[in-house]
Amino acid sequence: MDNKNMKEENRIKHYAAAVTAAAAGVFIDQLTKYMAIAKLKGQEPFVLLKDIFQFEYLENRGAAFGLFQNQRIFFFISVAVICAVVIWFYMKVPMERRFLPLRICAVMIVAGAFGNCIDRVRLNYVVDFFYFKLIDFPIFNVADIYVTVSTFALVILLFFYYKEEDFERIFHRRK
């Protein structure tokens, strides 16, 4: 097998791993939401650390901080655009160890977007259940963690880890 075919086979394996990881992330998100519905819906909050952290069921029909209430079409378009951009970006990133953090961030953002999108399609709202009472942070879920942590990590990576030469390799590479 020549070098070009080996690289193509390696790329296909990376894509398959990314799809598998995203599916696993969505599964974990949906499992935790199922458990929240089964154990928390209609119940008092389950306090883990008094006045600090608790599990509290919430049906969120908007985005973070209550923005865009009942704007389902907006959310579906947003998920489609985010996923298209992330998939395009993923395909541009070289399949080298140095760029693995970018690929992981991309996979987690897609997993989070799909996890919340499934709720919106299936339930017409997103199930949230983590609540940091100490700082009165909005109630959130596993998919929100994926998106928030990955986006934050992506910004840090892009501003502080990767160099101009890396961006040249990503966006102007030759086949």
N, C-alpha and C positions, 0 to 999 in steps of 0.2 A: 504494500500500500504506500503510495507516495505521500509526501509531506502535506500537500494541499488537502487530500482526502482525510488524512489523520486530523488536521485542524478542523475540517468540517464535521467530522464525527465527534470530536471533542466539544465543539460548539453545540451540537445537537444534544449531547449529554448534559451540558450546562443548562440548556433551555428546559430539558426534561426535569432536571433537579429543581430549577426555579419554579416550574409549574407545580411540582410535587410539594415543595416547601410552601408555596402560596396556598395550595389546597389544604395542607396541614394547618396553616395559620387560620384559615377560614373555619375549618372544623373545630379547632380549639375555641375560637371566638363564639361560634354557634353553640357549642357544648356548654360554655359558661353562661350564655344567655338562657339556654334551656333550663339550666340549674337555677338561675335567678328567678325565672318565671315559676318554676316548680316550688321553690323554697321561700321566695321573698314576696311574690305578688300577693297583695291583700294582707300582708303581715307588717308588724312593726319592724323598724330597722334592726338588723343583727349587729350589735355593737362589738367590735373586736377590742378597741382601745377607747375608753370613755373620753368623749369630747375631742377625739383625734381622728379615728378611722372607723367606718362602719360600712356594711352592705345595706343598701337601700334601693328598693325597686323604683324605677322611673320609666315611664313611656315618653320618650323624647320625639316630638314631631318636628323638631327643628334641628339646627346645628349647635355647635358649642355656644354656650352662654345664651341659649334660646333664640338665636338668630334664624331667620328664614323659616318661621313656623309654617307647617303644612305646604311647603313648596316642593312637592314630590318631583315635578318635571325638572326643576332646577337641580335637584340632587342627582337624578338619573343622568342628565346631561353632564354634570360635574364629574360623575364617576366615569362616564365614557371618555371624556376629555383627559382626565387624570390618567386613566389606564392606557390610553393611546400614547400619551406623552411618555409615560414611564416605560412602556414596551418599546417604543422607538429608541429611547435613551438606553435601555438595557441592550438592545441590539447593536448600538454604536460602541458600547464599552468593550475594550479588549478583554479577552478571556485569560487574563493573567492574574496572579495572586495579588498584585498591587491594587487591582481594581475590584477585588472581592467585596470590600465594604460598600462600594457603590451599588453593586449588584444585590447585596443583602438588603440595603435600604429600599431599593426599587421593589423587590419581592414583598417586603413587609408593607409598603405603602399600598400596593395592589391588594394584598390580603386584607388590610384594614378597610379599604374602599369597598371591596366585595362583601366583606362581613356585614357592614352597615347597610349596604344596598340590598342584601338578602332580606334583612329585617323590614326595610321600607316596602319591598315588593310583597312579602309574605304577611306582614302585620300592619303596614301603613304607619309604622313608627319604629324607632330604634330602642332596644332594651338597654338601659343603663343601670348600673348597680354599685359601682365603687364610689364612695364619698369620703373625701378628706374634710371632715368637719372642722378641724383645727384652723384651716385657712379658708374654709367655706368655698372650696373649689367646686366647680360644677360636677355633678354626678357623671361618670363616664364608664366605658366598657373596655374590653380587651382590644377590639378593633381600633378604638380611639388611641390606645396606648401604642399600637403598631404604627399608626400614622404619625402621631405626635413625636414619638421617640425617633422614628426613622427620618422624619423631616428635619428635626433638630440635628441629628447626627449628620445628615446630608449637608446641611448648611455649614457645620463645623468642618467637615471633610473638604468641602469645596473652597472654603476660605482659608483654612489653616494647614491642611495636609497635602493636597494636590497642588502641583506647580503648573505654570503656564505650558510647559512641555507636555504635561499629562493631558491638558485640554486639547492641545494640538493633536495628540494621538487619538483622542476620542472623536473629535469632530472633523478632522481632516486626514484621517488615515487612508492609506491606499490599500486596495485589495491585492 
